[in-house]
Amino acid sequence: MIMDRTPDHPVEPIFLDRWSPRAYDATSMPSSDLLTILEAARWAPSAYNFQPWRFLYSHRHDAHWNTYLSFLDPFNAGWAQYTSALVIVLSDTIIPGGATGPQKRSRTHSFDAGAAWAQLALQATSLGYQAHAMAGINFDQSHKDLIVPERYRVEIAVAIGKRADPSVLPDELQDREIPSQRLPMNEIAFAGVFPE
């Protein structure tokens, strides 16, 4: 595959190598690889070191696989069924009380879970996998069926696997099976106040 991604400023290659394909090879993943990927996510930074992320997962063809697939909208399930693992990322919306005071609502739980997702995706890339996050899921059904406590928010589903040739995808998706570009730096980062 031709990688036509050029940063505006020098970055480590893994940031350009990480992308979200939809063509996967339907192979199994060793448990040790998935646990390494989740271990990287575990070391993400968080406000007050609260670590609000939680991960529920299913390996390809285990007892939970069809249930996890059922949470995805039909479009995502169509290609994600060929991945090696599915992960549901949760965040704890409550900061526990303790010596510093009573429990309270967290303002940064989703932000912190996003940091964990980024580290998950980069570790997957480092191991030769790709991870694709999906918002096209049934949030309420996954919350209920996975017996997630009320205080936790279902943030996203993530498909992880080895890339396959784009020819495995339906014709309408094959042309889209390339790494996406990013807005130029001068459109997203500004010194001082927000531009008019």
TAFENTA-V839914 format. One record per pair of residues at least 6 apart in sequence whose C-alpha atoms are under 7 Angstrom apart, sorted by the first residue. I is the first residue (numbers start at 1). J is the second residue. Records with the same first field share a line. If there is no record, write none. Layout:
I=J + J
//
This chain:
5=16 + 181
8=185
14=122
18=122 + 125 + 130
19=130 + 179
20=130 + 131 + 132
21=132 + 177
22=79 + 177
23=79 + 163 + 164 + 165 + 166 + 168 + 169
24=82 + 83 + 161 + 162 + 163 + 164
25=82 + 83 + 162 + 163 + 164
26=82 + 83 + 84
27=84
28=60 + 84
29=84
37=120 + 123 + 124
38=120
40=119 + 120 + 123
41=116 + 117 + 119 + 120
42=116
44=115 + 116 + 119
45=112 + 115
46=112
47=108
52=91 + 92 + 109 + 112 + 113
53=89 + 90 + 91 + 92 + 113
54=89 + 90 + 91
55=87 + 88 + 89 + 90
56=87 + 88 + 89
57=86 + 87 + 88
58=64 + 65 + 85 + 86 + 87
59=65 + 84 + 85 + 86
60=84 + 85
68=86
69=77 + 81
71=137 + 138 + 141 + 142
72=136 + 137 + 138
73=136 + 137
76=136
80=159
83=159 + 160 + 161
84=160 + 161
85=159 + 160 + 161
86=157 + 158 + 159 + 160
87=157 + 158 + 159
88=156 + 157 + 158
89=154 + 155 + 156 + 157
90=152 + 153 + 154 + 155
91=109 + 110 + 113 + 152 + 153 + 154 + 155
92=109 + 151 + 152 + 153
93=105 + 106 + 109 + 151 + 152 + 153
94=103 + 104 + 105 + 106 + 151
95=103 + 104 + 105 + 106
96=103 + 104
97=103
121=130 + 131
124=130 + 131
128=162
129=160 + 161 + 162 + 163
130=160 + 161 + 162 + 163
131=158 + 159 + 160 + 161
132=158 + 159 + 160
133=156 + 157 + 158 + 159
134=156 + 157 + 158
135=156 + 157
139=154
143=154
166=174 + 177
167=174
//
